[in-house]
Amino acid sequence: FFSAIGLMGRGYKRGFDSEVQRDGTHEYVASGRQARKKAKKAKLQKLHAVSEECDNITSPRGLPKSMPPPMNCMDVPTWLDEHRTECIFDYDTTRWPFQDLMQQVLGMGQVDLSTLHKLQLPQDAPICPTLLYAYKINGRALPKSWEPLLLRNNTSKKCLAAFRKSLPFQRFLEVFYAFVREVIVPLCGDPSGVWYQCPPTLRIQMPADKPTGKFHKDADYDRHVPTEINFWIPVTKVWGANTLHIETLPNKGDFHPLEMDYGQMARFNGNQCHHYCVANSTDSTRVSFDLRVIPKSLYRGDHDGHIGDYKTKFAGPGA
């Protein structure tokens, strides 16, 4: 549902390699052999590519023959940039209680989410793959029985499927769908609605000596189009080293941390503006989720209707 809401890292212990794969709602570590095979495949594809560069994190699936070629930057209307300029918005946490819902999703009870890294490990592996991966990046000594869940195999896929079907996650999605319709759509400049990433990406960044991602813009990855708008919603207070760092305009280089409280969200042009995380040197865990949307008037169903690795859903009049 959330990607590991996109966690990436390098330098794992024996049995794990440095590549991180993304699948559905979370990210997890690939084995050394899988990583080397995938890197070789990605290199060959890059040599023969006729479209955009591909990143070694995910190998490109290509554009279906029935779909039109992706838009280029010349096709982006000026009104779109006006509606994806960096801006922070407030929302009503009583109407949209994402913090409470996230506590249920993570199965942690009524705890302060910013203290997740201080809590004792649960007896059983977390049902949420994102939380499991966050423990790994945090440097916690995990039970050996948990490690297979971090690999790309049938066991981890079954756990992901079970997580998506869990009642707390389904409750979260119900509120999320309404939030997109009532809050996100009016901020996108198209009264006819938007197509949006579903499920959103869940991210948990615990204190660690390594960043959980790398410097990038979304256009660097496969199956993204330049008409996307990014929304980033933290459910804990974010600042300094535990938040997202972005530039205000493409290639401007004026990087700065997004500083927000619970009840605020950021809108920005993540497709063209570079962004990244640094090692979380604070004593506070960050929990957030994010999504990408495409205004309906600009949506063409590229990449078999996907935004990145995610399926899309429509929100707007009549939906």
N, C-alpha and C positions, 0 to 999 in steps of 0.2 A: 504494500500500500504505500508505503513510503519508501523510499529507497533507503538505503541506510543513510529518512528522511534523510543518502549519498555519501557514504563514508568511504574514504580510500586511504590506504597507507602502504608503507614499504618496510622491509626489514623484519620479516616474521621468523619465528623459530623453525626448527626442523619440522618438515611435514607441511610447511606453508611457503608459498613464494610471494613475490612482491606485487604480482598483478591482482587487481580487483576487478571482478566481473559484476555487471548489473543485470538483474533479471526480475521484472515485475516490480515488486515493492521494496526490495532490499538489495544490498551488495554483500558479497562474501568473497573470501580468499580462494583463489584457484590453486591447485596443486602445481608443483614445479614443472612437471611434464606438460600439463595442460597449458601453462603459461608460455613455455617455450614453443609449443606447437602453434599456439594462437599468435605469438609474436611473429613467427615465420610466415604464417598465412597472411597476417596484416601487412607485412612488408611486401609480399608479392602483389597483393591487391592494390597497394599504394602505387607500385610501379606501373600497373596496367589500368589504373583508375581513369575514367573519362569525366568524372564530375568532381565532387569536393574531396578534400583530404580526409582520411579516416584516422581515427585514434586507436591505439592498441588496446584500449580498455574494452571496446566492443568491436567485433568485426562487422563490417557493413553487410546488410542483407540485400542492398540494392533496391532500386525503384521498380515496382511492378510495371510491366510493359503497358498495362492498361491505364496507367496514371500519367498525367502531364509532367514535363520536367519541372524541377523545383524553381520557385521564383528566384530572381536575382535581386540585388539590392536596388536596382533601378525601378523595380515594380512596387516598392514600398511607398504608399501615399504619405504626404506630409502630416495629415491629421493623426496618423498612427503614432508618429514620434511624439506628438503633443500628449498622447495618452499612455505613453510608457516612459516619460521623463521621470527620473527618480523622485519619489514622493512618499511620505509616511502618512498613513491614515489611521484614525482611531475607530474602533468598533466596540459595541456594547457586549461586555463579557457576561452579562446576565442573559442576554438573548443568545449569545454564542459562547457557551462555557467550555471552550476547547481545553483549558487546563484540567478541569474535572474529567472530561472525556478521555484525555490522554493518560491520566492516572489509571483509569479503568483499562484502557488499551494495553498499557504496560504491565498491568496486573500487580501494581505496587501499593495499592490502597491509597489512603489519604495522606500522602507524604509530599514534602516539598521537592518538586522535581529537580530543582537545582542542586540537591544533595544526593542524587542517585549514586554518585561515585563513592559516597561515604557509607552506604548501606551494606550490610552483610549480604553476600551472595545467597540467592534463594537455593533451597535444596534441589529443586528441579530446574532444568534449563528453561530460560524464559521462552514463552510462546512467541514473543515478538522478535523476529530475526534481527531487527535494528538494534535492540537492546543487547542482544547476545554479542553482536559485532562491536558495539561500543565498549563492552567489558574487555574485549580482546585488545582494542586499541589503547585502552586505559592502562594496560599492563597487568591486569589481574591474572592470578594463577587459576585458570579454569580447570574444572574436573575433566579428565581425559574423555569421559563419556560425552562431553559437550562438543569436542573438537570436530567430529564428523558433520555436525550441523553447520559448520563454517565452510564446508566444501561444496562444490557444485556437483551434487549427486541426487539420487532419488529421495534419499532421506530428507535432505534440506528442502527439496521441492514439496514434499508431503507436508513438512512443517509450515512452509509458506502458505500452502493451500488451506491448512487448518487455521492458521492465523487470520487469513482473509475471511474465513467463514465464522470466526468467533463472534459472539454476540456483542462484546464491547466495540470491536472494529466496525461491525454493521451499524451500531448506534452512532459511532463517530461519522460514518459515511452519510447517514441520514441528515445530520446537522450540516455536514460539509456541503452536500448538494444544495440545501436551502441557502447556505452562506454564499455560494457562487451565484445563485439566481438573484438574491436580494442585495448583496454587497459588491461582489466582483463585477458583474455585468455592467452596472451603471458607471464603472470607472474605466471602461474600455472603448468608449466613443462610438459604439455601434448599437443602436436601439433594437436591432433585430436579434441580438444575442451573441454568444460566443461558443466555440467548441473548446473544451478544456480537457487537460490531462486528468485521467481518472484511473486508479486512485492517485492522490497526491504523494509526494515524496516525503517520507519521515526521516528526520536526521537527529541524531543524538551525539553531541560532542562533549565527552567527559574530559577533565584535565589530562593532558598527555604531553610527552616530549616530542611528538610528531604532529604535523597538521593532518586533518582528515580528508584532504582533497588536494587539488593542484590548481595552479593558475590556469584559467581557461575562460572561454566564452562558449555559450551553448552551440553556436554555429560550428565549433570545432568537432562536434560529434555528429554521428550519422542520424538521419531522419529528423532533422530540425529545419525549419523554414524561417526566413527573415521577418515574417509577420507576427512572430510570437511576442507576448507580453508576459513578464514574470511577476509573480506575487510570492512574497516570503513572509510567513507568519510564525514568529516565535511564541511559545507559550511559557517562556521564562524570561526574566530580565536579561538583556544582551548588551554587551559593551566590550571594548578593547579586544582581548585575545580570544574571547569565546563567541565572537559574532562573525558575520560575513563582511568581507572587505570588497568594495566595488569602486568603479570609476563612474563619474557622472555622465560622460559622453564617450562614444567609441574611440579608443586609442588616445584619450585625453591624458590618462595616466595620473589623475588626481585621486589616488586611492585613499579611502577613508573607511573606518568601521561604521556599520549601521548600529546606532545606539537606540534601543527601544525598550519599553516596558510591556508587560503582558497587557493585551488590549490594543496593541498597535500592530500594523503590518506595513511592509514596504512594497512598492511597485517600481519596477525598473526594467531596462532593456537588457536583459541577460543574454539575449541572442547575439548582440553585437558588443556589449560592454564586458570587459574582462572582470572576473571576480574570483575570490579565493578565500581560504581560511588559513590562519596561522596556528601554530601549536597552542593549545589552550593552557596558558600559564596562570589562569585565574583559579580560584577555588570554588568554581560554580559550573555545574553541568548545564549545557544549553540543549533544550529540546525545541524543535521547530518542525514545520512542514511547509512545503512549497509546491507550486504548480505553475504550469504555463498555459496560456490561453491564446486562441486565434479568433479575432472578430469574424463573425459569420460571413460578412461581405468579402472577406479576404481568404476564406477557407476554401481549399480546392481538393481536399481529400488526399493530398500527397502522402506517399509512403504508406499506402494501404490504410489511411486514416489514423496513423500513429503520430504522436509527438515524442520523439526519442524512442524509448522502450515501452511507452505507455499507450494504451488505447485512449480514445477520446469519447466525450459525452457532450451533448448539446444542452445549453441552458439559455433560455430566452422566452419570448412570448409563445404560449401554447405548449411549452415543455413541462 
